[in-house]
Amino acid sequence: MRTLMMTGPSQGVDGTEIREIAEPRPGPGEVTIDVAYAGINFVDVMVRRGDTGYSGGWPHAPGAEVSGTVREVGPGVDGLTVGQRVAAYTGSGGLAEVAVARAERTVPVPDAVPSAVAAAAPLMLTTALLLLTDAARFRPGDTVLVHSASGGVGSAVAQLVPALGGGLRVGTVGRPEKVASALKSGYDLAVARGGDLAGAVRAATGGAGADIVLDPLGTTMLETDLAVTAPGGRIVLFGNAGGAEQAPLPSFGRLMGGNVAIGGFSVSGLWATAPQRAAAGLRRVLGLIAEGRLEAAPAEAGSLAEVPAVHQLLAEGRGEGKYVARVRG
């Protein structure tokens, strides 16, 4: 079968290729999936760069989320059948014609959900939902500030806030030309980072600040996050897009005095340690899509061969929204 493979650390597309490898077979508690679509994520770029904590051994087979049909069921698997449409968190190896997934990380896809959209759900859409509901404890009416608002998770958050009860949505982007994309995805205000960002957020919120700040930029924006967070607000750090060394977190006294909470979130960590919670989030977002309460329209790469160019687009900060790759069908 054909699979995408990264051969070693690289800042470009030169270390990514398509290889022919043996088709995998499921072990106990696993299924194999004929992949229809696979999600393309920034974490693939972080692995490709060799970022600490993301890269493993080489060669590496990228691809953390897929949609398709169950090809084979391993021993001890109940509730999943051959030919059933599913979405799954694979962690790696999803950008391939056949992928392996743990059964507890595999969820049936409702008939009303297109396969391309389902492929964006196990990592990107589930991240957006659980960031809001579990990590940040979103309440209807909360003001939500999201960095990298034009990206996949940022765009999904903009759609989810009204589905969960509504609230003011403020987004920041790294380039001025991405403001329009963030506004199109649903943000009430979008601003380019730089200048008086804190002043812009305070003005938009009538001086109150944001109840929730969702930040995938490591600690590089943490001082700004603290400046714009309302008393009782929650800051959630969920990535390190730039790959930079992280600064120490603020002191206990500063957090207590400002009545601010800082937490961390990793959906891949949740899939690894509490898969039932991640799977419940995946089922919920698929249900919201089937009910027409959540819209997702990922951009499609037409084949595995087009994926390295999308990785480079994301690496250079030129991507907008969510991308998936068509593998079969």
Secondary structure, 3 states (H helix, E strand, C coil): CEEEEECCCCCCHHHEEEEECCCCCCCCCEEEEEEEEEEECHHHHHHHHCCCCCCCCCCECCCCEEEEEEEEECCCCCCCCCCCEEEEECCCCCCECEEEEEHHHEEECCCCCCHHHHCCHHHHHHHHHHHHHHHCCCCCCCCEEEECCCEHHHHHHHHHHHHCCCCCEEEEECCHHHHHHHHHHCCCEEEECCCCHHHHHHHHCCCCCEEEEEECECCCCHHHHHHHEEEEEEEEECCECCCCCCCCCCCHHHHHHHCCEEEECCHHHHHHHCHHHHHHHHHHHHHHHHCCCCCCCCEEECCHHHHHHHHHHHHCCCCCECEEEECCC
